[in-house]
Amino acid sequence: MAEILVLVDHVDGEVKKVTLELLTLANRLGEAAAVYVGSGYESVKDKLAEYGAGKVYVAADEELTSYVVAPTAALLAQLVGEKSPAAVLVAATGEGKEVAGRLAVKLNSGVLTDVVDVSADLVGEHSIFGGALVAHAKVKTGTPIIAVRPNSIAPEAAPATPAEEQVSVTLSDTDKAAKIVESVVEEKGERPDLTEAAIVVSGGRGVGSGDNFKIIEGLADSLGAAVGASRAATDAGWYPHQFQVGQTGKTVSPQLYIAVGISGAIQHRAGMQTSKTIVAINKDAEAPIFELVDYGVVGDLFQITPQLTEEITKRK
Ligand SMILES: Cc1cc2nc3c(=O)[nH]c(=O)nc-3n(C[C@H](O)[C@H](O)[C@H](O)COP(=O)(O)OP(=O)(O)OC[C@H]3O[C@@H](n4cnc5c(N)ncnc54)[C@H](O)[C@@H]3O)c2cc1C
């Protein structure tokens, strides 16, 4: 079976969940071969093995991570030339999509972005217009380069014993065009990362103000959950944009998603509808979110949410 190259998405020696999703998908399509760029491989190798990386190409040369994106594309282009994989999978994040685009140009290959699934014959599935339409597309030229949207595939453990191979690439002047001069670590609170959290509690326009988001945070903290928001709430400046869930925000797929004061517009659903269990609190029994939920509470969020938080806290 041909290899499927998976570009490992990692930060400070921690593998992002999307990588595990890509490895799971890769093993459905062929043999997953992870490509790890940067230092810290030792701290992630067990995770990659647990999720089925049969092979890992390790590019530890620090120079590769001293420049923005281009060296990774150069390395992948070289690997594609040498190993002839059936496809290359990357995360459809800002950085992943830039790598995909650059790689496609280097290889003269077709690229699919924002794919939510890939069939055995490498047909990519796209969920478009906020999930209202499903489109299928296949790369016809070169090695398919496929950027897969995080949280689209359920990661499955499939223990493997990866063969490791050290790799490197000689960078051209063009690859060195944008040097990283400073890295600032984003301050992280106690809450889990929105796209990786097992539970997400999101607030919408019904929450009424930024101050009131304390109610959402209170419920989230009682559950050890991440906080999300609808676009109406982020556009109003009640919560930062990086927490927006939906078509133009983050895609989440937690075990439990609680939508508080959110109507359930199609663009919001696009970012959360694959959540395992969905709960909504909304005072309007006709709100479209109730078409989607496993459990719906019709009532005033200002009464129900604090009661729920209190009850959960009591039972912990
Ligand atoms: C191109 C495009 C992209 C978009 N992308 C996104 C996106 O990524 N994410 C996103 O969320 N939206 C997105 N939108 C916006 C989307 O169409 C909706 O406008 C938005 O999701 C509405 O947010 P909301 O549900 O919080 O507000 P509303 O639709 O106003 O709903 C508020 C809800 O709160 C309920 N409510 C009010 N008070 C209370 C109370 N006291 N107790 C309980 N319930 C209460 C109401 O009954 C209502 O159902 C996009 C729109 C477009 C055109």
The ligand as a MOL file (V3000), in Angstrom:
LIG
                    3D

  0  0  0     0  0            999 V3000
M  V30 BEGIN CTAB
M  V30 COUNTS 53 58 0 0 0
M  V30 BEGIN ATOM
M  V30 1 C -21.1960 34.5830 5.6780 0
M  V30 2 C -21.6590 34.4210 7.0880 0
M  V30 3 C -20.8640 33.7380 7.9730 0
M  V30 4 C -21.2760 33.5730 9.3050 0
M  V30 5 N -20.4780 32.8640 10.1780 0
M  V30 6 C -20.9210 32.6200 11.4200 0
M  V30 7 C -20.1530 31.8280 12.3340 0
M  V30 8 O -19.0560 31.4000 12.0430 0
M  V30 9 N -20.6770 31.6010 13.5610 0
M  V30 10 C -21.8950 32.0820 13.9560 0
M  V30 11 O -22.3050 31.8350 15.1140 0
M  V30 12 N -22.6280 32.8370 13.1180 0
M  V30 13 C -22.1620 33.1490 11.8810 0
M  V30 14 N -22.9010 33.9320 11.0610 0
M  V30 15 C -24.0560 34.6490 11.6380 0
M  V30 16 C -25.3070 33.8070 11.7140 0
M  V30 17 O -26.0130 33.9120 10.5140 0
M  V30 18 C -26.2030 34.3190 12.8690 0
M  V30 19 O -26.4790 35.6750 12.6640 0
M  V30 20 C -25.5820 34.1540 14.2400 0
M  V30 21 O -25.1270 32.8250 14.4120 0
M  V30 22 C -26.6480 34.4690 15.2990 0
M  V30 23 O -26.0530 34.3780 16.5740 0
M  V30 24 P -26.9780 34.0680 17.8240 0
M  V30 25 O -27.6180 32.7460 17.6390 0
M  V30 26 O -26.1150 34.2730 19.0170 0
M  V30 27 O -28.0210 35.2690 17.7790 0
M  V30 28 P -29.5740 35.2490 17.4550 0
M  V30 29 O -29.8530 34.5930 16.1630 0
M  V30 30 O -30.0320 36.6470 17.6390 0
M  V30 31 O -30.1770 34.3130 18.5880 0
M  V30 32 C -30.1890 34.6530 19.9400 0
M  V30 33 C -31.0070 33.5730 20.6340 0
M  V30 34 O -30.9800 33.8240 22.0190 0
M  V30 35 C -32.2530 33.4890 22.5530 0
M  V30 36 N -32.4210 34.2550 23.7930 0
M  V30 37 C -32.5010 35.5880 23.9530 0
M  V30 38 N -32.5940 35.9050 25.2500 0
M  V30 39 C -32.5890 34.7280 25.9380 0
M  V30 40 C -32.6670 34.3860 27.3160 0
M  V30 41 N -32.7530 35.3180 28.2590 0
M  V30 42 N -32.6270 33.0710 27.6530 0
M  V30 43 C -32.5410 32.0910 26.7130 0
M  V30 44 N -32.4810 32.3710 25.3910 0
M  V30 45 C -32.4680 33.6630 25.0160 0
M  V30 46 C -33.2300 33.8990 21.4750 0
M  V30 47 O -34.4510 33.1960 21.6130 0
M  V30 48 C -32.4730 33.5430 20.2170 0
M  V30 49 O -32.8170 32.2550 19.7720 0
M  V30 50 C -22.5020 34.1290 9.7410 0
M  V30 51 C -23.2980 34.8110 8.8180 0
M  V30 52 C -22.8900 34.9530 7.5230 0
M  V30 53 C -23.7560 35.6960 6.5680 0
M  V30 END ATOM
M  V30 BEGIN BOND
M  V30 1 1 1 2
M  V30 2 1 2 3
M  V30 3 2 2 52
M  V30 4 2 3 4
M  V30 5 1 4 5
M  V30 6 1 4 50
M  V30 7 2 5 6
M  V30 8 1 6 7
M  V30 9 1 6 13
M  V30 10 2 7 8
M  V30 11 1 7 9
M  V30 12 1 9 10
M  V30 13 2 10 11
M  V30 14 1 10 12
M  V30 15 2 12 13
M  V30 16 1 13 14
M  V30 17 1 14 15
M  V30 18 1 14 50
M  V30 19 1 15 16
M  V30 20 1 16 17
M  V30 21 1 16 18
M  V30 22 1 18 19
M  V30 23 1 18 20
M  V30 24 1 20 21
M  V30 25 1 20 22
M  V30 26 1 22 23
M  V30 27 1 23 24
M  V30 28 2 24 25
M  V30 29 1 24 26
M  V30 30 1 24 27
M  V30 31 1 27 28
M  V30 32 2 28 29
M  V30 33 1 28 30
M  V30 34 1 28 31
M  V30 35 1 31 32
M  V30 36 1 32 33
M  V30 37 1 33 34
M  V30 38 1 33 48
M  V30 39 1 34 35
M  V30 40 1 35 36
M  V30 41 1 35 46
M  V30 42 1 36 37
M  V30 43 1 36 45
M  V30 44 2 37 38
M  V30 45 1 38 39
M  V30 46 1 39 40
M  V30 47 2 39 45
M  V30 48 1 40 41
M  V30 49 2 40 42
M  V30 50 1 42 43
M  V30 51 2 43 44
M  V30 52 1 44 45
M  V30 53 1 46 47
M  V30 54 1 46 48
M  V30 55 1 48 49
M  V30 56 2 50 51
M  V30 57 1 51 52
M  V30 58 1 52 53
M  V30 END BOND
M  V30 END CTAB
M  END
